[in-house]
């Protein structure tokens, strides 16, 4: 199965083609601004070129659902939805936190780990994992935590890991969700979903309301 993985949940965007569990081609865009449609398609085309793969050969699209950059994740979902409409491919959504845990294992960062992602508004997404050789286990489910709580974890010597977090916490480990790892994780999943069911992981309650239907006069 040829998988196209798209991970746009952080400032470091990545796209990868994974086949039979192995990496065929990957493209990384570091410190990207919010990716527009042309930039996203450019990354996809470059990853396909490196993998010597045609669009028609892709059987599954895997999307990193965050939490993280809401605009980036929405852009990746829109790409996947359009691809499914045009080509009828399988779609998968994978937590970017799980991707980070798998990345920590790949980097041999073992033991208890606090994975944190900036949620803005003075808050962080926080999940706790136990990383061992060849495996990772969630020990505390993803939730919102205050900046004060994260600062206390850092002061107490707890290990922090996440995208760009060393800028705020110098002792933390910088690690970004990687499409190559996302594609590998997707190879073990079979929970395919229709495009309309792909949603960003966003723990806050929405604060907007849909406009009512237009009145017929």
C-alpha positions in Angstrom: 0.0 0.0 0.0 1.3 3.4 -1.0 0.6 6.1 1.6 0.8 9.8 1.3 1.3 11.4 4.7 0.7 15.1 5.3 1.7 16.7 8.6 1.0 20.4 8.8 0.2 20.7 12.6 3.3 22.7 13.4 5.5 25.4 11.8 7.6 22.6 10.3 5.5 21.2 7.5 6.3 17.8 6.0 4.9 15.4 3.4 6.1 11.8 2.8 5.3 8.8 0.6 5.6 5.5 2.5 5.4 2.1 0.8 5.4 -1.3 2.6 6.5 0.4 5.8 9.5 2.1 4.2 10.1 5.7 3.3 10.0 6.3 -0.5 10.3 10.1 -0.5 9.8 13.0 1.9 9.9 16.8 1.8 10.3 19.1 4.8 9.6 22.9 5.0 11.0 24.4 8.2 9.5 27.3 10.0 6.8 27.7 7.4 4.1 30.4 7.5 0.6 29.1 7.4 0.6 27.0 4.2 -1.6 28.1 1.4 -3.0 25.7 -1.1 -0.3 26.2 -3.7 2.5 25.6 -1.1 0.8 22.4 0.2 0.4 21.0 -3.4 4.0 21.9 -4.1 5.2 19.8 -1.2 3.0 16.9 -2.3 4.3 17.1 -5.9 7.9 17.2 -4.7 7.4 14.2 -2.4 5.8 12.2 -5.2 8.7 13.1 -7.5 11.3 12.0 -5.0 9.4 8.7 -4.5 9.0 8.3 -8.3 5.3 7.8 -7.7 2.3 9.1 -9.6 -0.8 10.5 -7.9 -2.8 7.6 -9.3 -0.7 5.2 -7.3 -1.5 6.6 -3.9 -4.0 4.4 -2.1 -4.2 6.1 1.3 -3.8 9.6 2.6 -2.8 10.0 6.3 -3.4 13.4 7.9 -1.9 14.7 11.2 -4.9 15.9 13.1 -3.0 17.9 15.7 -3.4 19.5 18.1 -1.5 22.4 16.8 -1.8 24.9 13.9 -5.6 25.0 13.3 -5.1 26.6 9.9 -2.4 24.1 8.8 -4.4 21.1 9.9 -7.5 22.4 8.1 -5.4 22.9 5.0 -4.2 19.3 5.1 -7.8 18.0 5.7 -9.1 20.1 2.7 -6.3 18.5 0.6 -7.4 15.0 1.7 -11.1 15.7 1.2 -10.5 16.9 -2.4 -8.2 13.9 -3.1 -10.8 11.5 -1.9 -13.5 13.1 -4.0 -11.3 13.0 -7.1 -9.6 9.6 -6.6 -11.6 7.6 -4.1 -8.6 7.0 -1.8 -8.7 5.8 1.8 -8.3 8.5 4.4 -6.9 8.3 7.9 -6.5 10.8 10.7 -3.7 10.3 13.2 -3.0 12.3 16.4 0.1 14.4 16.1 0.8 13.7 19.7 1.1 10.0 18.9 3.4 10.9 16.1 5.6 12.8 18.6 5.7 9.8 20.9 6.7 7.6 18.1 9.3 10.2 17.1 10.7 10.2 20.6 11.1 6.4 20.5 12.8 6.6 17.2 15.3 9.2 18.7 15.8 6.8 21.6 14.4 9.3 24.1 13.2 6.7 26.6 11.4 7.0 30.0 8.7 9.3 31.3 8.0 12.2 29.0 5.6 15.2 29.0 4.6 16.0 25.4 3.6 19.7 25.2 2.2 21.8 22.3 1.6 25.5 22.5 -2.2 26.1 22.5 -1.9 29.9 22.7 -3.9 32.0 25.2 -1.4 31.1 27.9 -2.1 27.3 27.7 -0.5 24.2 26.4 -1.7 20.8 25.2 -0.2 18.2 27.6 -0.1 14.4 27.4 2.2 12.1 29.3 3.9 9.0 27.8 6.2 6.2 28.9 8.7 5.6 26.1 10.5 2.2 25.9 12.6 0.5 23.3 10.3 -0.1 20.3 7.1 1.0 22.1 5.3 4.0 23.7 2.4 4.1 26.1 0.1 7.0 27.1 0.0 7.4 30.8 -2.1 10.6 31.0 -4.6 11.6 28.2 -4.2 14.8 26.3 -5.6 17.8 28.0 -5.2 21.6 28.3 -2.7 22.8 31.0 -1.9 26.3 32.1 1.4 28.0 31.5 2.0 27.9 35.3 1.6 24.2 35.4 4.1 23.7 32.5 6.6 26.1 34.2 6.3 24.0 37.4 7.0 20.8 35.5 10.1 22.4 34.0 11.3 23.7 37.4 10.7 20.2 38.9 13.0 18.5 36.4 10.3 16.7 34.4 11.2 16.1 30.8 9.3 18.2 28.3 9.2 17.5 24.6 7.4 19.2 21.7 7.5 21.4 18.6 9.5 24.5 19.2 9.2 24.3 23.0 12.9 24.9 23.8 12.3 28.5 22.8 10.1 28.9 26.0 11.7 26.2 28.1 15.5 25.9 27.4 15.7 22.4 29.1 12.9 21.0 26.9 13.6 18.8 23.8 12.5 20.2 20.5 10.8 17.6 18.3 8.3 18.2 15.5 5.7 15.8 14.2 7.1 14.1 11.1 5.1 12.9 8.0 7.5 10.0 7.6 6.6 8.7 11.0 3.0 9.6 10.4 3.0 7.4 7.3 4.6 4.5 9.2 1.9 4.7 11.9 -0.8 4.9 9.3 0.4 1.6 7.9 -0.8 -0.1 11.1 -4.2 1.6 11.1 -7.3 0.4 9.3 -9.8 3.0 10.7 -10.5 4.6 7.3 -13.0 7.4 7.4 -14.9 9.6 4.8 -13.5 13.0 4.3 -16.3 14.8 6.2 -15.4 13.0 9.4 -11.8 14.3 9.5 -11.6 17.0 12.2 -8.7 18.7 13.9 -8.1 17.7 17.5 -9.1 20.8 19.4 -9.9 20.6 23.1 -11.5 23.9 23.6 -15.2 24.5 23.1 -16.0 26.4 19.9 -16.9 30.0 20.4 -18.6 30.7 17.1 -22.1 30.0 15.9 -23.2 29.1 12.4 -25.2 31.7 10.6 -28.9 30.8 10.4 -30.3 29.8 7.0 -31.2 32.8 4.8 -34.9 33.8 5.0 -37.0 33.4 2.0 -38.9 36.7 1.4 
